[in-house]
Amino acid sequence: MTSAHGTPVRVGVFGLLGSGNVGNNGSLEAVLGYLRAEHPEAVVDALCGGPEVIAARYRISATRLNWYRGEYRTASRAGAIAAKGLGKLVDAVRTAVWVRRHDVVIVPGTGVLEATLPLRPWGFPYSLFLLCATGRLFGTRVALVSVGAAAIGRRPTRTLTRWSARLAAYRSYRDALSRDAMRAMGVDTARDQIYEDLAFALPTPPAGAPSKTPDPVCVGVMAFHGSDDDRARAEEIHRRYLDGTTGFVRALVEDGRPVRLLTGDEVDRPVVAAILDAVDSPLVTAAETASLADLMKEMAAADTVVATRYHNLVCALKVGTPTLALSYSAKSDALMARMGLGAYCHPAREVDTDRLLEQFRALERGSAELRRTLSERNLVAARRVEHQFTALTAALFPAADHTHALREAP
């Protein structure tokens, strides 16, 4: 694929990639797979949170998203506060220079338009706004691809997010709730489409050989502290979540069930350690998962999955394992409903061990039927992923011999 000037199309990928969250990296992996299959001549690089990780793992050039390396640490000393402030000015220039070098920039999936987890407006929302604003300024097409969005209460974050979406040349969402949220925040979504989460484009691992030992229950945990509006109650919410989840694991062990603990981000490791310490049993083990492929292999070998993080749920559903969601936002409920498991959601902020066990046992009783349902829904998801990439090619990679009308944001 070449530009109208006969040079290879220059494609940038942007986001908190390589920063320890396997869901973010999985979304990038899906987009890179699409680019390498459909646009192999494109020159691809990244502006991201963990450039060393991305360069080593995916063999593309990568630049650090923020000039100040302590961007996502709380600053209390005057020097750190001053460095953060200076970093905002430096990042505006760095982002503009990087964007100008590209024909297209893709933001691959993830919840870039939501604040369902604690978020500062001058962190990633500011970085995304710089990207979309400089893209519009320099004529670089910025695409928000299968992203998640949610209503945002805090005005600075809401304003930056709204303008980021308005300035993007292409928008698609991973569920109807996301599109509705952006419409409610004042973005014209009439031509925006809904597709599956990008992780559904990743290959499904082959089924392993039958095991002679009981298959484990995979429990995906999370360093959950509530949403951006729950900062005052964050520790209380986390303690309630941890106590409820630990009680559930303990009850499984008392029934003689092996439990495999999974994470989705490096920040989840202390939760695993706390559960292992509280439930001292050889039946409880922790998996080392560095990618969504690793997560899918673990979940494909499980009888059932109980998970919190959104992309843990995606992986479990994609491999067809009956799943119960410890849901921390409406996006999890929407995903479960779309895949036919809407009845199997439990609130992460108020984990009731007894009620969770009841839902879990109901999940296991209906396992055979649920596996058939997931098989059917995954076929639909695979087709919609193909449609997404077809639409993306039409919007971002118009043929050199004709002009393809790009959708303009208001």
Secondary structure as the mmCIF struct_conf table of DSSP 4:
data_model
#
loop_
_struct_conf.conf_type_id
_struct_conf.id
_struct_conf.beg_label_comp_id
_struct_conf.beg_label_asym_id
_struct_conf.beg_label_seq_id
_struct_conf.end_label_comp_id
_struct_conf.end_label_asym_id
_struct_conf.end_label_seq_id
STRN STRN1 THR A 2 THR A 2
TURN_TY1_P TURN_TY1_P1 ALA A 4 HIS A 5
BEND BEND1 GLY A 6 THR A 7
STRN STRN2 PRO A 8 PRO A 8
HELX_LH_PP_P HELX_LH_PP_P1 VAL A 9 VAL A 9
STRN STRN3 ARG A 10 GLY A 15
BEND BEND2 LEU A 16 LEU A 16
TURN_TY1_P TURN_TY1_P2 LEU A 17 GLY A 18
BEND BEND3 SER A 19 GLY A 20
STRN STRN4 ASN A 21 ASN A 21
HELX_RH_AL_P HELX_RH_AL_P1 VAL A 22 GLU A 38
TURN_TY1_P TURN_TY1_P3 PRO A 40 GLU A 41
STRN STRN5 VAL A 43 CYS A 48
BEND BEND4 GLY A 49 GLY A 49
HELX_RH_AL_P HELX_RH_AL_P2 PRO A 51 TYR A 58
BEND BEND5 ILE A 60 ILE A 60
STRN STRN6 SER A 61 ARG A 64
BEND BEND6 LEU A 65 LEU A 65
BEND BEND7 TRP A 67 TYR A 68
TURN_TY1_P TURN_TY1_P4 ARG A 69 TYR A 72
BEND BEND8 ARG A 73 ARG A 73
HELX_LH_PP_P HELX_LH_PP_P2 THR A 74 ALA A 75
BEND BEND9 ARG A 77 ARG A 77
HELX_RH_AL_P HELX_RH_AL_P3 ALA A 78 ARG A 100
TURN_TY1_P TURN_TY1_P5 ARG A 101 ARG A 101
BEND BEND10 ASP A 103 ASP A 103
STRN STRN7 VAL A 104 PRO A 108
BEND BEND11 GLY A 109 GLY A 111
TURN_TY1_P TURN_TY1_P6 VAL A 112 VAL A 112
STRN STRN8 LEU A 113 LEU A 113
BEND BEND12 THR A 116 LEU A 117
TURN_TY1_P TURN_TY1_P7 PRO A 121 GLY A 123
HELX_RH_AL_P HELX_RH_AL_P4 PHE A 124 PHE A 138
TURN_TY1_P TURN_TY1_P8 GLY A 139 GLY A 139
HELX_LH_PP_P HELX_LH_PP_P3 THR A 140 THR A 140
STRN STRN9 ARG A 141 VAL A 147
STRN STRN10 ALA A 149 ALA A 149
BEND BEND13 ARG A 154 ARG A 154
HELX_RH_AL_P HELX_RH_AL_P5 ARG A 155 LEU A 167
BEND BEND14 ALA A 169 ALA A 169
STRN STRN11 TYR A 170 TYR A 173
BEND BEND15 ARG A 174 ASP A 175
HELX_RH_AL_P HELX_RH_AL_P6 ALA A 176 ALA A 184
TURN_TY1_P TURN_TY1_P9 MET A 185 GLY A 186
TURN_TY1_P TURN_TY1_P10 ALA A 190 ARG A 191
STRN STRN12 GLN A 193 ILE A 194
HELX_RH_3T_P HELX_RH_3T_P1 LEU A 198 ALA A 201
BEND BEND16 LEU A 202 LEU A 202
HELX_LH_PP_P HELX_LH_PP_P4 PRO A 203 SER A 211
BEND BEND17 LYS A 212 THR A 213
HELX_LH_PP_P HELX_LH_PP_P5 PRO A 214 PRO A 216
STRN STRN13 VAL A 217 GLY A 220
HELX_RH_3T_P HELX_RH_3T_P2 ASP A 228 ARG A 233
HELX_RH_AL_P HELX_RH_AL_P7 ALA A 234 GLU A 254
TURN_TY1_P TURN_TY1_P11 ASP A 255 GLY A 256
STRN STRN14 VAL A 259 LEU A 262
BEND BEND18 GLY A 264 GLY A 264
STRN STRN15 ASP A 265 ASP A 265
HELX_RH_3T_P HELX_RH_3T_P3 GLU A 266 ASP A 268
HELX_RH_AL_P HELX_RH_AL_P8 ARG A 269 ALA A 278
BEND BEND19 VAL A 279 VAL A 279
TURN_TY1_P TURN_TY1_P12 PRO A 282 LEU A 283
STRN STRN16 VAL A 284 ALA A 286
BEND BEND20 SER A 291 SER A 291
HELX_RH_AL_P HELX_RH_AL_P9 LEU A 292 ALA A 300
TURN_TY1_P TURN_TY1_P13 ALA A 301 ALA A 301
BEND BEND21 ASP A 303 ASP A 303
STRN STRN17 THR A 304 ALA A 307
BEND BEND22 ARG A 309 ARG A 309
HELX_RH_AL_P HELX_RH_AL_P10 TYR A 310 LYS A 318
TURN_TY1_P TURN_TY1_P14 VAL A 319 GLY A 320
STRN STRN18 THR A 323 SER A 327
BEND BEND23 TYR A 328 SER A 329
HELX_RH_AL_P HELX_RH_AL_P11 ALA A 330 ARG A 338
TURN_TY1_P TURN_TY1_P15 MET A 339 GLY A 340
TURN_TY1_P TURN_TY1_P16 GLY A 342 ALA A 343
STRN STRN19 CYS A 345 PRO A 347
HELX_RH_3T_P HELX_RH_3T_P4 ALA A 348 GLU A 350
HELX_RH_AL_P HELX_RH_AL_P12 THR A 353 ARG A 365
TURN_TY1_P TURN_TY1_P17 GLY A 366 GLY A 366
HELX_RH_AL_P HELX_RH_AL_P13 SER A 367 LEU A 396
TURN_TY1_P TURN_TY1_P18 ALA A 400 ASP A 401
BEND BEND24 HIS A 402 HIS A 402
HELX_LH_PP_P HELX_LH_PP_P6 ALA A 405 ALA A 409
#
